[in-house]
């Protein structure tokens, strides 16, 4: 028993799936009798080969957290304007820590930049926005977060039940005790805050040690973020976003109509939209772009988002998020190369 308890004290607890049920102190039997939960258990056991008893033990140990429901009901992307949102991520501390993270992990960043074509500054910026470079990976047990949202948050219950299933599969495949993992209120995990489905699809064992460890292994975490962007269409060497100027303000009506680029560069130019990024593309009749309006204190600012901007929105479906990552990446890169020239 002492040996098992010592294993459970590890930050990343790697043990046979569901071994921890022997430590279950109390199972919420009343909760398990809820129709939607009992039906979920029956379905998942049939589809994925879990035993009903194992699923009842694990879901019985999960705790409903009202704070999780409160948090997901007010995400910053919905409640803040751009000038408020960007201030969360563009402070001096975030820039300085980003440079430090880059220097500390320069070898791993160089490897993935060569392999995937993702510039180091964008990988650093995503990890910086997501978790302040691993300093804040969340405070909720992932099981609690996913089970709470799967069964007590109707607006997205379907999505979170799928993610709960993915998490149970992940725990079994990776031999991780499911209650050992801590994440965000939405169940996102590790340096890059991967949802379980994203982990199973895109996480990478970069150092080939037999584990995809996005919680403690920065090599794996960095490669996983790069792989995600690559698989979602990042094109090496292309622009991400450039500020736009409108000759005719009436065309602002097409701003923020969608994240996916739907107009060609040529059509934007015909509308009188001017942006430095246009000249970097050889096929303006083909290359697709989107227009975004961002609210500053002094008024609206317009940006053209290219294909790589859209790839960042696949990581988090928000124009505010994507521009925060883009601008932070440029701030970190500028500081990094100034430091390098002074060394």
N, C-alpha and C positions, 0 to 999 in steps of 0.2 A: 504493500500500500504506500509506503514512504517513497518508493521509486516512482510510482504513478503520480503521486502528488508533486514530486519535483519536476516531472515532465510538464505538468499543468502550469508551472510557474514560468515557463519559457515564454518569451514575448510572442514568438510564432510557434504555436504548439502543434507539432506534427505527430499525430497518433492515429491508430486505426479509426475509421469513421464510426462515430456514435459510441466509442468506448466510454465517453463521458456520461452516458446515461446512468451508469452505476453510482454517480455522485449526485443524481437528482434528489433534491431534498423534498420538493413538493411539486406535484403535477396538478395543473388547473383543470380538473376533470369537467367542470361546468363549461369552461371555454371550449374544450374539445368536443362537446356535444352540440355546438352551434352547427347548423346545417351546412353552411358554406365551408366550414373547416373540415367536418367529417367527410363531405363530398370531395374536398381537395385531397385529403389523405387517401381515400379509396382510389381516386384517379391516379395520383402520383405513384402509389404502390404498384398499380397495374402497369403503368407506362414505363416505369424506370427500375422496377425490381427492388424497391425498398420494402421492408416488412412494415405492416401496419403498426405493430407494437413500437418499432423504432421511431416511426414518424410521430406517433402519439407521445412518446417520451420527449422527443425534441421540441415539438410544438407546445407541449404542455409546460416546458421549462421557459419558453419565450415569454417575455413580459411586455404588456401593452404600455406604451409611453405616450401620454398626452402631449408632452413637449415635442415629440417627433411630428405629430399632426399639426401642432401650432407652427413649427418651423417650416414645414413644406407648404403651408398655406400663405407664407409671405416671403418667397424668395426675392433676393435683391433685384433680379432681372425684371421682375414685374412691378416692383414698388419704387424703384429709383430711376431718375433721369440720368443721362450720360455723364453730366458733370459731377453728379453725386457718386455714381457707380465707379467711375474711373479713379476717383480719389481713394477708394478702398485699396486699390492694387498698385498705384503709381507713386507711393511714398518712397522716401530715401532709403528706409530700412529694406524694403522689398528689392530695390535696385541693388543696393550694396550686398545683400545676402545672395542675390542672383549671381553676381560676379564671383562671390566666394564659392558658390555651388559649382559654377562653371569651371573654375580653376581646380577645384578638388576632384572633379569628374571629367577633366578634359580628355583623357584617353578614351573613355567610354563614349563621350559625345562625338569625338572624331571618328570613331569606328562606325557609329550609326549614321552619322552625316554622310560618310562615304557609301555606306550600304543602302540607305533609304533615300538619300537626297534631301533630308530635312535639315535645314541650318540649325546649328546648336542653340542659337539664341531663342528659337521658337520652342524647342523642347524644354529649355530652362524656364522660359516664361510660362508655359502651361503648368509645369510643376510648381512654379512660384505662385500662380493664381490659385491653383487647386489646393495646395497644402503649405504654402510658405516654405517650400523646399523640404518637405517632410516634417516640419515643426508642428503642424496641426493636421493630423490625418483623421480627426473625428474623435468622438467620445462615447459613441453608442455601440453596444454589441450589434454586429450586423444582423444576427438572428432576430433581435428585438426590433430593429428598424424595419426589416423586410416583412416580418410577420404583422407588425402593427399596421403598416401601410397596405399590406395585402388583404387584410380582413377588417380594417377599421377606417379606411380612407376611400370611400366609394368613388370619388372622381377618377382615381387611377388604380383602382384595385386590380383590374385585369393585368395591367403592366407589372405591378409589384408581385402578383402571384407568379407570373412567369419568371421574374427575377429571383423570387424565393426558391423556385424549383431549380433554377440555374445555380443558386448558391448551395443547395443540398447536393447537387451533382458535383460541383466544384469541390466541396468538402470531401466527398467520397473519392474523387479522382486524385486529389492532391494529398490525401491522407492528413487532412487538417481538422482538428476538433472544432466543430462549428461555432461553439460559444467562445472560442479564444480570439476571434477576429473582431477588431474594433474599427468602426468606420463612421461615415457621416450619417446625418439623420435620414438620408435617402438610401443608405446601404452601400455607398461608394467606398472603395477601399484603396489603401496604399498611397504611394507618392503621387500617382497620377489620378487617383480617385476613380478607379474602374468599377463599373457595375459588374455583377457576377457574369452576365452574358458577355460583356466585353472582355472580361478576363479569360473566359473559356475560348473566345474566338481570336483574341489578339495578343494576349500576354506572351512574352518571349523568355525563354531560358537562355539569356545571352552568354553567360559564362560557362554554360554546359555542365552545370553541377547536378543536373537531374531534377531541379526544382525551378518553377516559375515564381520567383519571390519578389513581388512588387512592394512588399512591406518594409524589408530591411536591406535588400540588395539593390543598390542604385544602378548597377549595370543592367539588371533585368528591368527595373522600372523605366530607365531611360529608353532602352530598346523597345519596350512595350508601347510607350507613347509614340515613338517614331513609327513603329509598325502600324499602329492605329491610324495615324495620319496618312501613311502610305496606302493602306488598304482603302481609305476613304478618298483617294483621288489626288493627293498632293502631287504636283508636278515640279520636279527639281528645276531650280533656276528662274522660276516665274515670280512675278510680283504677287503680293498678298492684297494690299489695299493702298490707295493713294487718295489724298484729299481732292475733292471735286469743286468746281466753280460753275455756277449755272448762269448762262447768258440770258436765259428766259426762266424766271421763277415759276412759271406755270407748269414746267416739267417736273417740279418737285412732287407732283401728285403720284409719280411712279416710285417715289422713295418708300422704302420699308414695306413694299407689297409682298415680299417673300425673300427668303434667304438664298434660294438657288438662283444663280445668274440666268436671266431670261432674255436679255437684249444683247445685240452685238456691239462691239466698240464703235463700228461705223454708224450704227443707229443713234448711239449716244452723241457722237460728234455732229450728226445731222440735227439733233435736238438742241445743240449749243452747249453741251456738257463738256467741260474742259478738265483734263486731269493729266499730270505728268506721266502716269503709268501707261497711258495708251501707246506712247512711242516705243515701249519696250517689246511690243508684240508685232510679229511679222504678218499676221493674218487678221486684220481688223474686221473683215467681213464675216469671219467665222468665230473668233474668240468671244465668249459670252461673259457678260458682266452684270452687276446689280448696283443700284443706287441706294444709299442709306443716309438718313437724316439723323444726326446726333444733336441732342439739345445741350448747349452750353449756357452759362448764365447770361451771356450777352446775346444769345440768339442761336439759331440753327447752324450747324456745320454739316457739310455734305461730304460723303466718301464714296468712292467706287470700290466695290469688292470684286476681286477676281476669283478664279477657280480655287486658289489656295486659301482665300478667305472662307469660301464655302466649306472647304475641307475642315477648317477649324470649327465651324459651326456644327459639324457632324460630331465633334467631341462634346460640345454643349450647344444646344440649339438656340443660340442667342446672339444677335448682332452686337450687343453690348459686350458680351464675353469675348467674342472674336476680336473686336477692336481693342479691348483691354489687353489681350494677349499680344496682339500685333504691336501696340505702342510700347508695352513693357519690354518686348523683345528688342526693340530699337534702343531703348534707354539702357538696357543691360549691355547690349553689344557695344554701344558707344563708350560706355564706362570701361568695359573689359579691355577694349583695344587701346584706350588711353593708358590704362594700368600697364598693359603689356609693353607699350612703347617707353614707359618710364622705368621699367625694370632693367 
